[in-house]
């Protein structure tokens, strides 16, 4: 049985980022994913916000053109434009980005095991034994610590007796290329409780790719039918007649905020598994990168010094205060089902005070967990909230 310092389950953005940093610390790391190839079944739209782009060295050739413009639509398709003086968003080309990060992991000494499904673990005094099943094989590996980056419905969370997500929306989108761009690159957001109950529909057009999607409460709509209807209504906004279909993405998006209990002496959770997604906007890539980087620091300290106290700072309870207001707004949004009320709210957003609020939602600089770089290059809890 092979022995590792850390076994990471799930090779999305969170798992790759954490494994890379753990490998750079000299730890023996195994990274496992049930997919045979990382370009299979991508779930995220891949929108990176300005603060992520400033704080993390993402490969330029894995990012689309910058987006500064947002257009918000009411249920009646009355629109309001927001514009930032900064490059606020860039859509990641997730296939090459994942491959690039995996290459960085391998260079850091991380061992890669694709096509292996995690099916359970047993614990012993100094760690855990994980069972991994793949086509024609079953393998048991021993790890001093386990990292669960296995998505919103994390099995690792259950097996480690950590918290699990219970509040989510379902999103589905289609990606196209070859769509003519009229005007600057733009993020279009549609508030329509009939098409996207409890969330929104969106179009992101950066001049290279177009992402068309819908999201909402899983009990209230059929995502594929809603996406088809939404796509058919976009003739006046984007011309998809000659577009080349690239792929369809979809999955659960946790919106209950960072879970309270996300670590113990056996392992910890990252990304969607930890609920590290904005409750209001459902944006998850920035908190994913920050939480994963901080987790690598915490795990390194714990394993090197064998000190459980090192895990105390990795607590969702410490992070949740950062987005209490967004949790309350999420609850309000999820229960507003009358188009007339949303129409009225959209009209009110043209007033200076509420317009500033809308501007803050799309272009605000806050994040959670709130992290800053330490002298060692790893993220750690910020001493103050950035302006």
C-alpha positions in Angstrom: 0.0 0.0 0.0 1.4 3.3 -1.1 1.7 6.0 1.6 1.3 9.7 1.1 1.3 12.8 3.3 -1.9 14.1 1.5 -4.4 12.5 -0.7 -6.6 15.0 -2.6 -9.9 13.9 -4.1 -11.1 16.0 -6.9 -9.0 17.9 -9.6 -11.0 20.9 -10.3 -9.6 24.4 -9.7 -9.6 24.0 -5.9 -8.0 20.6 -5.9 -5.3 21.5 -8.4 -4.4 24.8 -6.7 -4.1 23.1 -3.3 -2.1 20.1 -4.6 0.3 22.3 -6.4 1.1 24.4 -3.3 1.4 21.3 -1.1 3.8 19.7 -3.6 5.9 22.9 -3.6 6.3 22.4 0.2 7.9 19.1 -0.4 5.0 17.0 0.8 4.2 13.7 -0.9 0.8 14.3 -2.5 -1.6 12.1 -4.5 -4.2 13.8 -6.6 -7.2 11.7 -7.6 -10.1 12.4 -10.0 -12.8 10.1 -11.3 -12.5 11.7 -14.8 -10.0 10.1 -17.2 -9.3 13.6 -18.6 -9.7 17.0 -17.0 -11.5 18.4 -20.0 -14.5 16.1 -19.4 -17.6 17.4 -17.6 -16.5 20.9 -16.7 -19.1 22.5 -14.5 -18.0 26.2 -14.1 -18.7 29.2 -16.4 -15.1 30.2 -15.5 -15.6 33.9 -14.7 -12.6 35.3 -12.9 -13.0 38.7 -11.2 -10.5 41.5 -11.0 -9.3 40.7 -7.5 -8.4 37.1 -8.5 -6.6 38.3 -11.6 -4.6 40.8 -9.6 -3.7 38.3 -6.8 -3.0 35.1 -8.7 -0.7 34.5 -11.6 -3.1 32.9 -14.0 -1.7 32.1 -17.5 -2.6 34.8 -19.9 -3.3 32.4 -22.8 -5.9 30.6 -20.6 -8.0 33.8 -20.3 -10.4 35.5 -22.6 -10.5 39.2 -23.4 -11.4 41.5 -20.4 -15.0 42.6 -19.7 -15.9 46.0 -18.2 -19.6 46.2 -19.1 -22.6 44.6 -17.5 -26.2 44.9 -18.8 -28.9 44.0 -16.3 -32.4 43.1 -17.7 -35.7 43.2 -15.9 -38.4 40.5 -16.6 -39.8 42.8 -19.3 -36.3 43.1 -20.8 -35.9 46.7 -19.8 -32.1 47.1 -19.5 -29.7 49.1 -17.3 -26.0 49.4 -18.1 -23.1 49.4 -15.6 -19.6 50.1 -16.6 -16.3 49.9 -14.7 -13.1 51.8 -15.5 -11.3 48.6 -14.8 -11.0 45.2 -16.4 -13.5 43.5 -14.1 -14.0 40.0 -15.6 -12.2 37.5 -17.8 -13.7 34.2 -18.8 -11.2 31.4 -18.2 -10.6 28.8 -20.9 -10.9 26.0 -18.4 -9.7 23.1 -20.5 -6.2 24.5 -21.0 -6.1 26.1 -17.6 -6.8 22.8 -15.8 -4.1 21.1 -18.0 -1.6 23.9 -17.2 -2.3 23.6 -13.4 -1.9 19.9 -13.6 1.4 20.3 -15.3 2.5 22.6 -12.5 1.4 19.9 -10.0 3.4 17.2 -11.7 6.5 19.5 -11.8 6.0 20.0 -8.0 6.2 16.2 -7.5 2.4 15.5 -7.2 1.4 12.0 -8.2 -1.6 12.0 -10.6 -4.3 9.2 -10.7 -7.1 9.9 -13.2 -10.1 7.7 -13.8 -10.2 6.6 -10.2 -13.4 7.0 -8.2 -13.2 7.5 -4.4 -15.5 4.9 -2.8 -14.7 5.2 0.9 -12.2 5.4 3.7 -11.3 3.9 7.0 -9.3 5.7 9.7 -6.4 4.6 11.9 -4.2 6.4 14.4 -2.0 8.2 12.0 -4.3 8.8 9.1 -6.8 7.2 6.7 -6.9 4.4 4.1 -8.8 5.4 1.0 -10.3 3.0 -1.5 -10.1 4.1 -5.2 -11.8 2.2 -7.9 -11.2 2.5 -11.6 -11.7 0.5 -14.8 -10.4 -2.9 -14.0 -8.7 -2.0 -10.7 -9.2 -1.3 -7.0 -6.5 0.4 -5.1 -6.0 1.3 -1.4 -3.7 4.2 -0.4 -2.7 5.5 3.0 -2.7 9.2 3.6 -1.9 11.2 6.7 -4.4 13.8 5.6 -7.3 13.9 3.1 -8.5 16.9 1.0 -12.0 16.8 -0.2 -12.4 18.9 -3.4 -15.1 16.6 -4.8 -17.9 19.0 -5.4 -21.1 20.3 -3.9 -22.3 16.8 -2.9 -19.0 15.8 -1.4 -18.7 12.2 -0.2 -15.5 13.1 1.6 -17.4 15.5 3.8 -19.8 12.8 4.9 -17.0 10.2 5.5 -15.0 12.7 7.5 -18.0 13.7 9.6 -17.8 17.3 8.3 -20.6 19.6 7.2 -22.4 19.0 3.9 -24.2 21.4 1.6 -27.9 21.5 1.9 -28.8 24.7 -0.1 -28.0 25.0 -3.8 -29.2 26.1 -7.1 -28.8 24.2 -10.4 -27.2 25.8 -13.4 -26.7 24.7 -17.0 -25.1 26.6 -19.9 -23.9 26.2 -23.4 -20.7 27.6 -24.9 -20.4 28.8 -28.4 -17.7 30.3 -30.7 -17.9 32.3 -33.9 -20.6 34.7 -32.7 -20.3 38.3 -34.0 -19.6 40.9 -31.2 -21.6 44.1 -31.4 -20.1 46.7 -29.0 -17.6 45.9 -26.2 -17.4 42.5 -24.5 -20.3 42.3 -22.1 -21.9 40.3 -19.3 -25.7 40.2 -19.7 -27.7 39.3 -16.6 -31.5 38.5 -16.8 -33.7 38.6 -13.8 -36.7 36.5 -14.8 -38.4 34.3 -12.1 -40.2 32.3 -14.8 -37.0 31.3 -16.6 -34.6 31.3 -13.7 -36.5 31.1 -10.4 -34.4 32.2 -7.4 -31.4 33.2 -9.5 -30.8 34.5 -13.1 -30.1 33.8 -16.7 -26.9 35.0 -18.3 -25.0 35.6 -21.5 -21.2 36.3 -21.4 -19.8 37.5 -24.7 -16.1 38.4 -24.6 -15.5 38.5 -28.4 -14.1 34.9 -28.5 -16.7 32.8 -26.7 -20.3 33.1 -25.7 -21.7 31.4 -22.6 -25.5 31.2 -22.5 -26.9 29.8 -19.2 -29.7 29.7 -16.7 -29.8 28.8 -13.0 -32.4 28.5 -10.3 -34.0 26.4 -7.6 -34.0 22.8 -8.6 -37.5 22.3 -7.3 -38.9 25.1 -9.4 -37.8 24.6 -13.0 -36.5 22.3 -15.7 -33.0 23.7 -16.5 -32.7 22.2 -20.0 -36.1 23.4 -21.1 -35.5 26.8 -19.6 -32.2 27.1 -21.4 -33.8 26.2 -24.7 -36.5 28.8 -24.2 -33.9 31.4 -23.1 -31.6 30.8 -26.0 -34.5 31.2 -28.4 -35.3 34.6 -27.0 -31.8 36.1 -27.6 -32.1 37.1 -31.3 -31.9 40.8 -30.5 -28.9 40.4 -28.1 -26.6 37.8 -29.7 -26.7 36.2 -33.1 -26.3 32.5 -32.6 -27.4 31.5 -36.1 -23.9 30.7 -37.4 -22.4 29.9 -34.0 -20.3 26.8 -33.5 -21.4 24.8 -30.4 -18.5 23.9 -28.1 -20.0 22.2 -25.1 -22.7 22.1 -22.5 -21.9 22.5 -18.8 -24.0 22.1 -15.7 -24.3 21.1 -12.1 -25.2 22.0 -8.6 -24.0 25.3 -7.2 -24.0 25.6 -3.3 -25.4 29.0 -2.2 -25.6 28.5 1.6 -22.2 30.1 2.2 -19.0 28.5 3.6 -20.0 25.6 5.8 -19.2 25.9 9.5 -17.2 22.7 10.1 -14.9 22.2 7.1 -11.8 20.7 8.8 -10.7 18.2 11.4 -7.5 16.2 12.2 -8.4 13.7 9.4 -9.0 16.1 6.5 -10.6 19.3 5.2 -12.9 20.5 2.4 -12.2 22.9 -0.5 -14.2 24.8 -3.1 -17.8 23.7 -3.7 -17.4 20.9 -1.1 -16.8 23.6 1.5 -19.6 25.8 0.2 -17.0 28.5 -0.8 -19.4 30.2 -3.3 -21.0 33.6 -3.0 -24.5 33.1 -1.7 -25.8 36.0 -3.8 -23.9 35.9 -7.1 -23.0 32.2 -7.1 -19.4 33.2 -8.0 -17.0 30.6 -6.7 -13.6 30.9 -8.4 -12.2 33.7 -6.2 -13.1 32.1 -2.9 -12.0 28.8 -4.4 -8.5 30.1 -5.1 -8.2 31.9 -1.8 -9.5 29.0 0.4 -7.4 26.4 -1.5 -4.2 28.5 -1.1 -4.9 29.0 2.6 -5.7 25.3 3.1 -2.2 24.4 1.6 -0.6 26.6 4.3 -2.7 25.2 7.1 -2.1 21.6 6.0 1.6 22.1 5.7 1.8 23.6 9.2 -0.3 20.8 10.7 1.7 17.9 9.1 5.2 19.4 9.7 4.6 20.3 13.3 2.0 17.6 14.1 0.0 20.4 15.9 -3.8 20.2 15.7 -4.0 23.8 16.8 -2.8 24.8 13.3 -6.2 23.7 12.0 -8.1 26.1 14.2 -7.9 29.0 11.7 -9.4 26.9 8.9 -13.0 27.3 10.2 -16.1 28.3 8.2 -17.4 29.8 11.4 -14.6 32.4 11.2 -15.3 33.1 7.5 -19.1 33.3 7.5 -19.3 36.8 9.1 -17.8 38.1 5.8 -21.0 37.4 3.9 -23.9 37.5 6.3 -25.6 40.3 4.4 -25.3 38.2 1.2 -26.9 35.3 2.9 -29.9 37.4 3.8 -30.1 38.8 0.3 -30.0 35.3 -1.1 -33.0 34.3 1.1 -34.9 37.4 -0.1 -34.1 36.7 -3.8 -35.0 33.0 -3.6 -38.5 33.8 -2.3 -39.3 36.6 -4.8 -41.4 34.9 -7.5 -43.6 37.8 -8.8 -42.2 39.4 -12.0 -44.0 42.7 -11.0 -41.9 42.9 -7.8 -38.7 42.3 -9.7 -39.7 44.8 -12.3 -40.2 47.4 -9.6 -36.9 46.5 -8.0 -35.1 46.9 -11.4 -36.7 50.3 -11.9 -35.6 51.4 -8.4 -32.0 50.4 -9.2 -31.9 53.4 -11.5 -32.0 55.6 -8.4 -28.5 56.8 -7.3 -28.4 54.8 -4.0 -29.6 51.5 -5.4 -27.6 52.0 -8.6 -24.5 52.2 -6.4 -25.6 49.0 -4.7 -25.9 47.2 -8.1 -22.5 48.5 -9.1 -21.1 47.1 -5.8 -22.6 43.7 -6.4 -21.0 43.3 -9.8 -17.8 45.3 -9.3 -17.2 45.1 -5.5 -13.7 44.2 -4.3 -14.7 42.1 -1.3 -14.1 38.4 -1.1 -14.4 35.5 1.3 -12.5 34.0 2.9 -10.7 37.4 3.2 -7.1 36.6 2.6 -3.9 38.4 1.9 -0.4 37.3 1.0 2.1 36.6 3.8 5.9 36.9 3.5 6.1 33.3 2.6 3.9 33.7 -0.5 0.9 31.8 0.9 -2.4 33.4 1.6 -3.4 34.0 5.2 -6.3 35.7 7.0 -6.4 39.4 6.3 -5.9 41.8 9.2 -8.4 44.3 7.6 -11.2 44.2 5.1 -10.0 45.7 1.7 -11.7 48.9 0.5 
